Structures are given as structure tokens and as C-alpha cells.
Amino acid sequence: MLGYIKPYKPELKIKEYELYRGVYCSLCKALGRNYTPAARLLLSYDFALAAMIRLGLAEDPCIFDSERCPFNLTKKCNICRNDTVFDFCAHCIVIIAYYKVIDNIRDRGFFKTLLSLVLFPVIYLMHIKAAKRAPEIEKTVKECMKNQADAENNPECTADEAAHFSAEATGRILAFGFGGETAGKLESLGYMLGRFVYLIDAADDLEDDIKKKNFNPFKSEFPSLSEEKERADFALRAEHALNLTQGRLLEIKETIEFRRFGVIIDNILLDGLDKSEKSVIEKYRASAEKPVKTFTVK
């Protein structure tokens, strides 16, 4: 998927990163097991985090086995045996990918539309199976995409309004299967996470969307980025929105007690999101002096 929700590897211990890789590889295997080897191409960092959150709250222990990677037979991967979690995440990935392809066909550029048309028959068949296996998620995502499209057809749609429906769907998916106070906290956490992803993706694409005349929720505020000041102003605007969202996200996360993987989840939601944000914001500050990359050994 988008690739903004990733761990920041330099701040993780080797064993922590290997656990994250194990979750990622387990999700890859679930996609191949439930659908086809081609479904592995839909593998998502976003749902690696979702799987880790669900596993982190599960009462059952996480048992990992070592298996050879189907794409590199000389390499062994750690595979988690909690199939219920990974199967659920695999269904979600396929359902979301199906509606993303439809969205690309509808209003994206020539090459994205062409690629989506080529992929559509394969994803369509996967989607039929996924919708039957996770009907509640299918209903949630379908409703979200319709509302999202309606909002984006409104030329006066703000960034907050545009981000709402994607964020709402993420919250409902993350909380699915949980009850009581935990469900409420996970829904709030997912909402802020979905909002962050939507806003950073919009910020990342703004310059390209202006050129191609595609919808972007920031275009009403910044119809042009041709001047240095416009780029600097937009960098501040996007940075402010993302920092507020991440701050609220971290506040909610602190109210959730994870049985395991807490350090890795913290790393992704703090250092990982910071890294993704900086990589997007800095390209709008091209005229500023780029800081020299240094590090301190303690």
C-alpha cells in the first residue's frame, strides 16, 4: 500500500526488528494461502501494524516457526501461527485494494488507469472471496469509499472533511472483533492513524495533483506551489496538521496496554511516522539548507 507506516529500524533492537519482520512475512504468507501468490503483491505495511496491534492485545501467546521464504529459498523467515489474525488482515487488504483499483480507474492518470485495468480481473476474483469471508469489512470499506468519492466531488471540501471517511473506516477495521472500552480506544487510535495516512499522502501528492488537475484537499488553500514562499507555507501547514494528528494518536496509544510488541508499536507510531513526515515535508523546503546527517555514539 502506501508505505508511510513503517518502523524506524535504527531505533530497534535486532530481536525487535526480527519480530516485526516475522509479522510482515506472516501476513505475506496469509495472502498467498487465502488467495493466490499474486495477492502477495498487495502486502501492506499498514496492515503489518494492524496485525501487530491485534497480536499485542491477544490473550493467546504468539508462537513463531522458521520457514523458507518462497521468493528466496536461501533465506528463512519467522512465521507466526496465529492464523486468525493474519487471515483477517489479508481479507481487509484485498477488499481495500479492490476499491483502490476502482478509484484509480475512475480518476487517475493514464498509466495508473492502464495498470489498474490490467489488474482489475485478478483483484475482482479475489475480492469476491474476501467479501464473503469478511462481509462487515466489505460493508465498511464500500460505504467509506462512496462517502469519500462524494466528499472529493465537492470543490469546497477541506482537508479535515476529506480525511474523515478514510479515518473512520480505519478506526472501525482496527476495532473489529473487540468489545467494551478496548474497542473504543482502538477505534479512536485507528481514526487518527487513518487521518495521518490520508493527510500525508495528500501532502506528498499535492505538487503532482496540481499539475495533473487531480483532486487534492490542500489545493483549495494552495492552488500553486511555483513560488518559494508558497512551498514554505504549505510545508508549515502540512507539518502542523500531521503533528497535531500524531500527537493525538500517541495520547490514545498511551491508554492501551499491550501484552507484547509495545516497544515496536511505539517505534512505528513515533519514530516511524516522524521519518515519513520529514521525508514528505522536506521536499517542499528544497531552497532551505539541508542539514548535514550526523550521529552521536553514546
For each residue, the residues with C-beta under 8 A, 3 or more apart:
1: 42 44 45 46 47 93 96 97
2: 5 45 46 197 201
3: 6 45
4: 45 46 196 197 200 201 273 276
5: 2 45 46 48 49 193 197 268 272 273 276
6: 3 45 268 272 275 276
7: 12 17 20 264 267 268 271 272
8: 11 12 267 268 271 272 274 275
9: 12 17
10:
11: 8 267 271
12: 7 8 9 16 17 20 263 264 267
13: 16 17
14: 17 18
15: 18 19
16: 12 13 19 20 263 264 267
17: 7 9 12 13 14 20 21
18: 14 15 21 22 78
19: 15 16 22 23 64 78 261 264
20: 7 12 16 17 23 24 48 52 264
21: 17 18 24 25 77 78
22: 18 19 25 26 64 77 78 79 80
23: 19 20 26 27 48 51 52 55 80
24: 20 21 27 28 43 45 48
25: 21 22 28 29 69 77 78 79
26: 22 23 29 30 51 78 79 80 82 86
27: 23 24 30 31 43 44 47 48 51 86 89 90 93
28: 24 25 31 32 40 43
29: 25 26 32 33 67 79 86
30: 26 27 33 34 83 86 87 89 90
31: 27 28 34 35 39 40 42 43 90 93 94
32: 28 29 35 36 37 39 40 70
33: 29 30 87 90
34: 30 31 39 87 90 91 129 133
35: 31 32 38 39 90 94 126 129 130
36: 32 39 122 126
37: 32 40 70
38: 35 41 122
39: 31 32 34 35 36 42 90 93 94 126
40: 28 31 32 37 43
41: 38
42: 1 31 39 93 94 97
43: 24 27 28 31 40 93
44: 1 27 47 48 93
45: 1 2 3 4 5 6 24 48 49
46: 1 2 4 5 49 50 197
47: 1 27 44 50 51 89 92 93
48: 5 20 23 24 27 44 45 51 52
49: 5 45 46 52 53 193 265 268
50: 46 47 53 54 89 92 173 174
51: 23 26 27 47 48 54 55 85 86 89
52: 20 23 48 49 55 56 261 264 265
53: 49 50 56 57 174 186 189 258 261 265
54: 50 51 57 58 85 88 89 177
55: 23 51 52 58 62 80 82 85 260 261
56: 52 53 258 259 260 261 262 265
57: 53 54 178 182 256 258 259
58: 54 55 62 82 85 259
59: 259
60: 82
61:
62: 55 58 80 81 82 260
63: 80 81 82
64: 19 22 78 79 80 81
65: 78 79 81
66: 76 77 78 79
67: 29 76 77 79
68: 73 75 76 77
69: 25 72 73 75 76 77
70: 32 37 73
71:
72: 69 75
73: 68 69 70
74:
75: 68 69 72
76: 66 67 68 69
77: 21 22 25 66 67 68 69
78: 18 19 21 22 25 26 64 65 66
79: 22 25 26 29 64 65 66 67
80: 22 23 26 55 62 63 64 85 86
81: 62 63 64 65
82: 26 55 58 60 62 63 85 86
83: 30 86 87
84: 87 88
85: 51 54 55 58 80 82 88 89
86: 26 27 29 30 51 80 82 83 89 90
87: 30 33 34 83 84 90 91 133
88: 54 84 85 91 92 134 176 177
89: 27 30 47 50 51 54 85 86 92 93
90: 27 30 31 33 34 35 39 86 87 93 94 130
91: 34 87 88 94 95 130 133 134 137
92: 47 50 88 89 95 96 134 137 141 173
93: 1 27 31 39 42 43 44 47 89 90 96 97
94: 31 35 39 42 90 91 97 98 123 126 127 129 130
95: 91 92 98 99 127 130 131 134 137 138 141
96: 1 92 93 99 100 141
97: 1 42 93 94 100 101 123 126 127
98: 94 95 101 102 123 124 126 127 130
99: 95 96 102 103 141 142 145
100: 96 97 103 104
101: 97 98 104 105 116 119 120 123
102: 98 99 105 106 116 120 145
103: 99 100 106 107 108 145 149
104: 100 101 107 108 112 113 115 116
105: 101 102 108 113 116 117 120
106: 102 103 149
107: 103 104 214 215
108: 103 104 105 112 113 116 214
109: 112 113 212 214
110: 113 114
111: 114 115
112: 104 108 109 115 116
113: 104 105 108 109 110 116 117
114: 110 111 117 118
115: 104 111 112 118 119
116: 101 102 104 105 108 112 113 119 120
117: 105 113 114 120
118: 114 115
119: 101 115 116 122 123
120: 101 102 105 116 117 123 124
121: 124 125
122: 36 38 119 125 126
123: 94 97 98 101 119 120 126 127
124: 98 120 121 127 128
125: 121 122 128 129
126: 35 36 39 94 97 98 122 123 129 130
127: 94 95 97 98 123 124 130 131
128: 124 125 131 132
129: 34 35 94 125 126 132 133
130: 35 90 91 94 95 98 126 127 133 134 138
131: 95 127 128 134 135 138
132: 128 129 135
133: 34 87 91 129 130
134: 88 91 92 95 130 131 137 138
135: 131 132 138 139
136: 139 140 176
137: 91 92 95 134 140 141 173 176
138: 95 130 131 134 135 141 142
139: 135 136 142 143
140: 136 137 143 144 169 172 173
141: 92 95 96 99 137 138 144 145 169 173
142: 99 138 139 145 146
143: 139 140 146 147 169
144: 140 141 147 148 165 166 168 169
145: 99 102 103 141 142 148 149 165
146: 142 143 149 150
147: 143 144 150 151 165
148: 144 145 151 152 162 165 166
149: 103 106 145 146 152 153
150: 146 147 153 154
151: 147 148 154 157 161 162 164 165
152: 148 149 157 162 215 217
153: 149 150
154: 150 151 157 161
155: 220
156: 220
157: 151 152 154 161 162 217 220
158: 161 162 217 220
159: 162 163 199 202 217 218 221 241
160: 163 164
161: 151 154 157 158 164 217
162: 148 151 152 157 158 159 165 198 202 217
163: 159 160 166 167 194 195 198 199 202 217
164: 151 160 161 167 168 195
165: 144 145 147 148 151 162 168 169
166: 144 148 163 169 170 194 195 197 198
167: 163 164 170 171 190 191 192 193 194 195 198
168: 144 164 165 171 172 191 194
169: 140 141 143 144 165 166 172 173 194
170: 166 167 173 174 190 191 193 194 197
171: 167 168 174 175 186 187 188 189 190 191 194
172: 140 168 169 175 176 187 190
173: 50 92 137 140 141 169 170 176 190
174: 50 53 170 171 186 187 189 190 193
175: 171 172 178 182 183 184 186 187 190
176: 88 136 137 172 173
177: 54 88
178: 57 175 182 183 186
179: 182 183
180: 183 184
181: 184 185
182: 57 175 178 179 185 186 256
183: 175 178 179 180 186 187
184: 175 180 181 187 188
185: 181 182 188 189 252 255 256
186: 53 171 174 175 178 182 183 189 190 256
187: 171 172 174 175 183 184 190 191
188: 171 184 185 191 192 252
189: 53 171 174 185 186 192 193 249 252 253 256
190: 167 170 171 172 173 174 175 186 187 193 194
191: 167 168 170 171 187 188 194 195
192: 167 188 189 195 196 245 246 248 249 252
193: 5 49 167 170 174 189 190 196 197 249 269
194: 163 166 167 168 169 170 171 190 191 197 198
195: 163 164 166 167 191 192 198 199 245
196: 4 192 193 199 200 242 245 246 249 273
197: 2 4 5 46 166 170 193 194 200 201
198: 162 163 166 167 194 195 201 202
199: 159 163 195 196 202 203 238 241 242 245
200: 4 196 197 203 204 238 242 276 277 280
201: 2 4 197 198 204 205
202: 159 162 163 198 199 205 206 216 217 218
203: 199 200 206 218 234 238 242 280 281
204: 200 201 280
205: 201 202 208 209 214 216
206: 202 203 209 210 216 218 219 222 225 234
207: 210 211 225 284
208: 205 211 212 214
209: 205 206 212 213 214 215 216 219
210: 206 207 213 216 219 223 224 225
211: 207 208
212: 109 208 209
213: 209 210
214: 107 108 109 205 208 209
215: 107 152 209 219
216: 202 205 206 209 210 219
217: 152 157 158 159 161 162 163 202 220
218: 159 202 203 206 221 222 234 237 238
219: 206 209 210 215 216 222 223
220: 155 156 157 158 217 223
221: 159 218 234 237
222: 206 218 219 225 230 233 234 237
223: 210 219 220
224: 210 227 230
225: 206 207 210 222 230 231 234 284
226: 230
227: 224 230 231
228: 231 232 287
229: 232 233
230: 222 224 225 226 227 233 234
231: 225 227 228 234 235 284 285 286 287
232: 228 229 235 236 284 285 287 288
233: 222 229 230 236 237
234: 203 206 218 221 222 225 230 231 237 238 284
235: 231 232 238 239 281 284 285
236: 232 233 239 240
237: 218 221 222 233 234 240 241
238: 199 200 203 218 234 235 241 242 280 281 284
239: 235 236 242 243 277 281
240: 236 237 243 244
241: 159 199 237 238 244 245
242: 196 199 200 203 238 239 245 246 277 281
243: 239 240 246 247 277
244: 240 241 247 248
245: 192 195 196 199 241 242 248 249
246: 192 196 242 243 249 250 269 273 274 277
247: 243 244 250 251
248: 192 244 245 251 252
249: 189 192 193 196 245 246 252 253 269 273
250: 246 247 253 254 269 270
251: 247 248 254 255
252: 185 188 189 192 248 249 255 256
253: 189 249 250 256 265 266 269
254: 250 251
255: 185 251 252
256: 57 182 185 186 189 252 253
257:
258: 53 56 57 261 262 265
259: 56 57 58 59
260: 55 56 62
261: 19 52 53 55 56 258 264 265
262: 56 258 265 266
263: 12 16 266 267
264: 7 12 16 19 20 52 261 267 268
265: 49 52 53 56 253 258 261 262 268 269
266: 253 262 263 269 270
267: 7 8 11 12 16 263 264 270 271 272
268: 5 6 7 8 49 264 265 271 272 273
269: 193 246 249 250 253 265 266 272 273
270: 250 266 267 273 274
271: 7 8 11 267 268 274 275
272: 5 6 7 8 267 268 269 275 276
273: 4 5 196 246 249 268 269 270 276 277
274: 8 246 270 271 277 278
275: 6 8 271 272 278 279
276: 4 5 6 200 272 273 279 280
277: 200 239 242 243 246 273 274 280 281
278: 274 275 281 282
279: 275 276 282 283
280: 200 203 204 238 276 277 283 284
281: 203 235 238 239 242 277 278 284 285
282: 278 279 285 290
283: 279 280 286
284: 207 225 231 232 234 235 238 280 281
285: 231 232 235 281 282 288
286: 231 283
287: 228 231 232
288: 232 285
289:
290: 282
291:
292:
293:
294:
295:
296:
297:
298:
